[in-house]
Amino acid sequence: MLLVLAQLMGVYLLSTLIQLRNSFPPDTDSSIDKSDMSLFASLPSYEVFNSWFDWAFVASAGCTAGWNWLRRKIGIY
């Protein structure tokens, strides 16, 4: 259970960072050294993961609904 919780927290952190990247204006200054890249510059754009986040939510909701149904059928509360 702890590993599942850690995975969910990691996905949440990654999605938050990717969404934060889109809220900052793009860096247009060409005099900045490319070796001093920020964390936001190293992340891909949100459009790359948009459908992945949606399907991960649908899959987790489906797994939760299936688990609850199975618990009721077996009689575990």
PyMOL commands that set and color helices and strands:
alter all, ss='L'
color gray80, all
select helices_A, chain A and resi 2-23+39-42+46-74
alter helices_A, ss='H'
color red, helices_A
deselect
rebuild
show_as cartoon
